[in-house]
Amino acid sequence: MAQHTRKGAQFQSVTANRLQDGIVVYLTADGRWSESLQDAAVAEGKEAAEALLAKAEPSVADNTVVEPYLFEVSPENDRLSAASVREIIRQAGPTVRPDLGKQAELADAQR
């Protein structure tokens, strides 16, 4: 599985793409998949992160998601933020049409 996190990252979550529609999803503490990063389970340390990633395997086997991997997150003020530009873009959706998709929803919510 791909790793998209820096070596020694303290906090990590698991993301994948839902196979049914390609939407970016995040693994929750109870093993579900959510479209919101705020619902993601957060692992602290390498061993906890590896255990969290292992919880994604049944979803790969039953074709719910494809290519789950760990990525670094920053928990700040009771909110999670992706640490890399790659994951910020994945969270917001395609960058070619900011008037569509999650980017448009986020812009409307901030108004």
C-alpha positions as CSV (number, residue, x, y, z in Angstrom):
1,M,0.0,0.0,0.0
2,A,1.1,3.5,-0.7
3,Q,2.3,5.7,2.1
4,H,1.7,9.5,1.8
5,T,3.1,10.6,5.1
6,R,6.5,11.9,6.3
7,K,8.6,9.6,8.3
8,G,8.1,10.1,12.0
9,A,4.6,11.7,11.7
10,Q,3.0,11.9,15.1
11,F,-0.7,11.8,14.1
12,Q,-2.1,9.9,11.1
13,S,-5.4,8.9,9.6
14,V,-6.4,6.5,6.9
15,T,-8.0,7.6,3.6
16,A,-9.1,5.8,0.5
17,N,-11.4,6.2,-2.5
18,R,-14.9,4.6,-2.3
19,L,-15.0,2.2,-5.2
20,Q,-18.7,2.8,-6.0
21,D,-18.2,6.5,-6.9
22,G,-14.6,7.4,-6.4
23,I,-15.3,9.8,-3.5
24,V,-12.5,10.4,-1.0
25,V,-13.3,8.8,2.3
26,Y,-11.8,8.5,5.8
27,L,-11.7,5.6,8.1
28,T,-13.6,6.2,11.4
29,A,-12.8,4.8,14.8
30,D,-15.7,2.3,14.5
31,G,-14.5,1.0,11.1
32,R,-17.0,2.9,8.9
33,W,-16.0,5.3,6.0
34,S,-16.9,8.9,6.1
35,E,-16.6,11.7,3.5
36,S,-15.6,14.1,6.3
37,L,-12.1,14.3,7.6
38,Q,-13.5,15.5,10.9
39,D,-14.9,11.9,11.4
40,A,-11.6,10.2,10.8
41,A,-9.9,8.1,13.5
42,V,-6.5,9.5,14.5
43,A,-3.6,7.2,15.4
44,E,-0.8,8.5,17.5
45,G,2.6,6.9,16.7
46,K,3.8,4.3,14.2
47,E,2.3,1.2,15.8
48,A,-1.1,2.7,16.3
49,A,-1.1,4.0,12.7
50,E,-0.2,0.5,11.4
51,A,-3.0,-1.0,13.4
52,L,-5.4,1.6,12.0
53,L,-4.4,0.9,8.5
54,A,-4.9,-2.8,9.1
55,K,-8.6,-2.0,10.0
56,A,-9.1,-0.9,6.4
57,E,-8.2,-4.3,4.9
58,P,-11.7,-5.9,5.1
59,S,-13.1,-2.9,3.2
60,V,-10.6,-3.6,0.4
61,A,-11.5,-7.3,0.4
62,D,-15.2,-6.6,0.0
63,N,-14.6,-3.9,-2.7
64,T,-15.9,-1.0,-0.6
65,V,-12.7,1.1,-1.0
66,V,-9.5,1.0,-3.1
67,E,-5.9,1.8,-2.0
68,P,-6.3,2.9,1.6
69,Y,-3.2,4.6,3.0
70,L,-2.0,6.6,6.0
71,F,-1.5,10.4,5.8
72,E,-0.4,12.9,8.4
73,V,-3.0,15.0,10.2
74,S,-2.8,17.9,12.6
75,P,-5.4,17.9,15.4
76,E,-5.9,21.6,16.4
77,N,-8.8,23.2,18.3
78,D,-10.9,20.0,18.1
79,R,-10.6,20.0,14.3
80,L,-8.5,17.9,12.0
81,S,-6.4,19.3,9.2
82,A,-4.5,17.5,6.6
83,A,-0.8,18.3,6.8
84,S,0.1,18.0,3.1
85,V,-1.1,19.9,0.1
86,R,-1.9,16.7,-1.6
87,E,-4.4,15.7,1.1
88,I,-5.9,19.2,1.3
89,I,-6.6,19.0,-2.4
90,R,-8.1,15.5,-2.1
91,Q,-10.3,16.7,0.7
92,A,-11.6,19.7,-1.2
93,G,-12.1,17.9,-4.5
94,P,-10.9,18.7,-8.0
95,T,-9.2,22.1,-8.5
96,V,-10.3,22.7,-12.1
97,R,-13.8,23.9,-11.2
98,P,-14.0,25.5,-7.8
99,D,-17.7,26.3,-8.5
100,L,-18.5,22.5,-8.4
101,G,-18.3,19.7,-5.8
102,K,-17.0,20.0,-2.3
103,Q,-15.2,23.3,-3.0
104,A,-18.5,25.0,-3.9
105,E,-20.2,23.5,-0.8
106,L,-17.4,24.8,1.4
107,A,-17.6,28.2,-0.2
108,D,-21.3,28.4,0.3
109,A,-21.0,27.3,4.0
110,Q,-18.5,30.1,4.7
111,R,-20.8,32.8,3.4
